[in-house]
Amino acid sequence: MSRSYLSKLKRKINLSILRLKDNLAYRRKLIKKKIKRVFEKFIDFIDIFKRFNNNILGKSRHRLTGPLKKHYDYSYAKGSVVAFFIFAILYKPDFQNSTFTKIDNDRKIIENIYLKQDILAIDENLYVTNKKPVSKKRNEQKPSEYSDRQILGFGNNISARTIISLFEEENYNLKDIRQGKAVDPVFLSKLPTGIANIDNIGDRKKLFIKVILPLVIYENNKILEDRNYLNQISREKRLSEQETVWLDKKFKEYKVKAGDIEELKKRMDVIPPSLAIAQAAYETGWGTSRFAMEGNSLYGARTWKKGKGIVPNDRGEEQKFEVLSFKIIRASISSYKKNLNTHQSYNEFRKARAIQRKEKNRVFGLELSQYLNKYSEIGDVYVHRLKKIIEQNSLTDFDESVLSQKKKPNIV
């Protein structure tokens, strides 16, 4: 390689380095200019506060100089930054004071929009709309006024005092319901906070019953709709394709052998409100348990799938179960009813209920409670306690309660 070529290459390299340095120097100048502009704008911004101080609050008679003036300007700078952020937050379009917003939301009854996974938390069938196969003969039973999407409400955690006030405004009281008044469709997605802080045990029980009762009746109405439709199509000689699809779906849902209509009828029936309320009251301590407040779990349902529930504090090291948690309390009620209507441990319960239905065309919780000794490890003691709860609180008064035929439910 010749010396002339090396010298040319060296000159090119040096020239490239000089250009790079020039570019870096130029960029530094640009950055300095931008910083200077920002600083000048900031100084102008500070000047606004100075003018406000001089013109609105009054100009000081004393002129500051030296270190004192520097300290004064520095204080203005700090105050300006703080003020700027405060004003920026306050004038942000979606800003709301969280404290006042919570109070305001507590007073509102809202209808929410729900995600598919939220609906699936209850039952995979709930995401399919309430449009069951339409039959001309099905007019005997009036369809439910409330769709699954309407009733799923995901409200914020609302205090017990707010709910009590809400019920008073709605004139929702148990005395009238015991005398035959229809239950207002006030559906809560979660138990109100602070139930345990209600000193009067009687008031605590009343609040719990008012929260649970509309949801229990609603779930029973859905079952009765299906039951009436089943009775209609079971009398037909030939089923349509839609009716056959619906029937196959119900056989699977209630875990019945395909074609066994009588067993399906036995399983497809309501759980009396007195019994549903009594069991929820016992399992949650009238709505005060950790599982009820954290996981919307009203009936102590267990799961052995890790991460699907709440680990009990007193669970033994060798035990692996968790208390199943739900996104909303209605999901817990739906799961509970499905359990009693499908699990083999409650065959005797369903047989006794079928006899009641055949003889009286009604079902009663106090009589049926004696067949739930397998629901708890304490067996007959559990049955005794359930009966005591039902009798002491006159819960049988609610076994024939119905929902008010309001067009739109109140959803919290």
N, C-alpha and C positions, 0 to 999 in steps of 0.2 A: 504494500500500500504506500503510495507516494506521500511525501511531506505536504505537498500542495493540497491534496485531498483531505488530509487530516486537519490542516489549518482551516479549510473551508467548513468542515464539519464542526470544528470547535467554535467558529464564528456563528454558525447557525444555532448551536446549543446556547451560547451566551445571549444571542438575540432573543431566543425563546424565553430564557430566564428573565431577561429585562422586561419583555412583554407581560409575563406572568406577574412580575412585581408591580408593573404599572396597573394591571387589572386589579390586583389586591388593594393597591393604594387608592384606586378609583372607588372600589367598593366600600372601603373604609370611610372615604369622604361622604359617599351616599348615606351610609348608616349614621354617620355623625350628623348629617343634615336632617335626617328623619327624626333622630333623637332630639335635635334642637327644636324642630317644629313641634313635636309632641310636648316638649318642655314649655315652649312658648304658649301653646294652647292651654297647658295646665296652669301656667302663670295667669293667663287671662281668666281661666276658671276661678282661680283663687281671688282674682281681682273682683269678680262678681260678689263674693262674700264680703270683701272689704267695702265695696260700694254699698251693699246692703247694710253693713254695720254703720257706715258713716251717714248715709242718707235716711235710713229708716230708724235705726236705734239712736243715732246722734253721733256727730263727729267729736272725737276727743280734743280737748283744749291743748293737751300736751303733745308735742312732737317728739317721737322716739328716735334716738340715734345710737350708733355703736352696737355693742353686744346686745343691748336690750331690744333694739329693732330687729336684729337677727333672730333672737328668741321669739319675738312677736310674729315674725313672718313664718318661722318654723312651726309655731303652734297653729297658725292659719292653714299651713299646708296639711298638717295632720288632720285638723278638723274638716278640711275640704274633702280629703279622701274618704273619711268616715261618712260625711254627709252624702257624698256622691253614691256610695254603695247603698246607703239607706234609701235614697230617692230611687235608685235603679230597681231595688227590690219592690218598693211600694208601687211603682208605676209599671211593673211587669204585668202583662195582660192576664196571666193565669195565676197571679198571686192572690192568696186568701189567707187571712189569719187563721191558723189551724185551730186555735181554741174556740173562736167564735163560729168557725165552720162546723166543728163537731157538734156544738150546741144547736146550731141551726139544722144540721142534718138529723139530729135526734128528734126534732119536732116534725120532720117531714115524713110522709109515707110515700115511698118511691117504688117505681117499677123499673127493674134493671134489664140489661141485655146480658145474655149468658153464652158462654163458650160451650162447644160440643163436649169437651172433657168434663165440664162441670155437670152437665146433664147425665153423662155416663157414670158419674159418681153414685147415682141412685140405682139406675137400672139401664141396661143397654137398650131396652125397649122404649125408654122415655125420649130418646132422641128422635125416634120415629113419631111423627105427630099423632095426635089423638084420632086420626082418621082411620077407624077400624072399617072393615068391609061393610058397606052400606047395604042394609036389607030393608025392604018395604015393611016388613013385619016388626021392625025394631022401634017403631014409634011409641010403643008402650012405655018405654023408659026414656025420660028426658035426658039428653046428654049433659055432661057436666058443664057448668058455666065457666069453668076456669081451665085454661090450657096448662100443660106442663111448663111451658115457658113463662106463663104469668106467675105461677106459684113458686118458682125456684128462688125468689128474691135473695140477693146477697147484700144485706144491709151492713153498715158499720156496727161495731159493738155499741149497743144502745143501753143506757143505764136503766135499772129497774124502776127508778122514780119516773123517768120519762115515759116508760111503757105504762105505768100505772096512770099517769096523767092522760095518756093517749086513750086508754080504755075508758076512763071517766068521760072524756069528750065524746067517745063513740057510744056512750051509755051501755057499755058492755059489762054486765054484772051477772053473777052466777045465780042470784036469787030468782031473777026473771026467767033464766034458762031452766031452772029446776021446775018452774011452773009452766013450761011449755014454749017459751019464746025461742025463736030460731037463733042460732049462734052466728054472730057477725063474722064474715070471712076475713079476719085479720090474721095474716100469715107471717110469722117471724122466721127468718132464716137461721138465727142463732138465739140462744138463751140470753136474756138481758144480763148485763154485768151488775154485780152488787146484790144479787138475791140473798146471799148469806148475810148481808148487812142489814136486812130487814129484821128488826128486833122481834116484832110480833109474829109468832109462828103461824097464826091463822092467816095473816095477810100474805105471808110467804107462800103458803099452800094455795091460796086463791089465785095469786099471780101465776104460779106454775100451772095450775089447771087451765087458766084462761089461755096460756100460751100453747099448751099441748092439744087441748080439745079440738080446735078448728082443723088442725092438721090430721088428727086421728080420724075425724069424720070425713075429711076429704079423701083420705086413702081408702076408707070403707066405701065411699061412693064410687070410686073407680072399680073396686072389686064387685060391687052390686051391679054396675053397668055390664061388666063382663058376664056375671052370673045370669042376669036377665036375658042377655043375648044368647048365652049357652042354652037356656031353657027353651028359647024360641026355635033355634036351629035343630035342637035335639028331637023336636016333634016333626021335623020335616022328613019326608021319605027320601028325597034326593037333595044333596047339598051342591051349591054352586062352587065354582073354582075358588072364589074369594073366601067363601065360608070354610072350605076345606083347608085353605092356607092358614086362616085365622085359628081354626081348631087345632091343627098340628102345632102351631106356635104355642098355644096354651098347654098342650100336653107336655111340651118340653119345659115351659116355664114353671109348671107345677109338679114336674118330675113324675108324671103319670104315664103308664104304658099306653101307647097309642090305641085308641078305640075304646078305652074304659071310661065311658061317659059318667057313670055313677061315681067312680072314684074322683073324677075331676070335679063333679058337683060338690062332693064332700070337702074337697080341699079349697075350692073357690068360694070362700065365704068370709064374712067380716070378723074382726076381733072386737068384742064389745068395748066401748070407750072406758067403762069402769075398770076393766082389766088392764087395758093398755096404759091408763093413767096410773093405776096402782103399781104396776111393775116399774114404770119409769120413775115414780116417786121413790120406791124402795131402792132401786139400783143407783139413783143419783142423789139421794138425800134431799128430795124435793128441789132438784136442780142446782145443788151446791157442790157436787163432786168435781174433782179435777178433770175426769174423763168427759163430763158433760160440758164443762166450760172450755176446755182446750180442744176437744175432739168431737163435740156435738154428739157424743155417744150416750144414749139414754137407757140402753138395755144390757149393758155389760157384754156385748157380743165380742167373742175372742177370735183372733187370727194367729196362725202360725207362720205367716209370711213376714219375714223381717222387714221393718220399715213401713208397714201398712197400718200401724196403730201406735198406741202409747204404752210404754213399759211401766207396769205397776211398781211402785216403790217397794212393796213387800214381796215381790216375786222371788222365789227361791232360785238358787244358782243353777239347779238342774232343770228348771222350767224355762221354756222357750216362747211361750205365748205372749201376745200383746193384746191390749184392748183396742178393738177396731175403731178407727176414727173416721168421721164423715165430714164432708164440706158443709153440709147443712143438716139441721135436725130432722127435716122431713125424710132425708135419706136414711137416717137411723130408724125412723118409724116404718118406712117401707121395707127395710131389711128385716126388722123384727117380725112383721106380719108374714113375710115370705118364709121366715124360719118356722113359725108356728104352723103355717099351712103346707109345708113340704117335708120337714124333718121327721124321720121315723120315730123319734122319741115322743112325738105328740100325736100318735095314732089314736090313743084313747081320748084325748082332748077333742079331736076332730069327729070321732064317733058320737061323743056326747053332744057336741054342737049340732050334728046332723039330726039327732033325735029331737033336740029343742026346735030346730027349724021345721021339722016335719009336723010336730005336735002343736006348736004355738006360732009358727012362722016368724019367730023372733029369737034372739040369743041373749043370754044374760051372763054377765061376767062373774058374779058371786058364785053361781053354781058351777061354772066352768073352771074356776080357779083351783078346785080340788084335783084337777087332772094335770097340774103343772109341777108336780113334785120332782120331775126330772129336769126342770129348768135350772135348778141350783143344786149345789153339792150338799146343802143342808136339808134337802128333801121335804118331808112333811112339815118341818119347822118353817120352811119358806112359804108353803101353802097357808099355814096358820097366820103368818104375818101379812100375806096378801089379803086374806079375808078381813083381818083386823083393819087394814088401811081402807078397804072398800067400805066397811060398815061404819067406822068412826067418821069418815068424811062424806058419807051418803053418796058415794060415787055412782051407785046404780041409777040415780036420778038422771044421769047423762046417757044411759044406754039407748034411749030412743030420741036423742037430740038430733036435729037436722041443721044444715047450713042455710042461712038466709039467702034468698034468691036475688041477691044484688048482682047487677050486670058486671061490675068490676070489683074484684077483691082488693082489700087494702093490703099492700105488701110492704113489709119493713125489712 
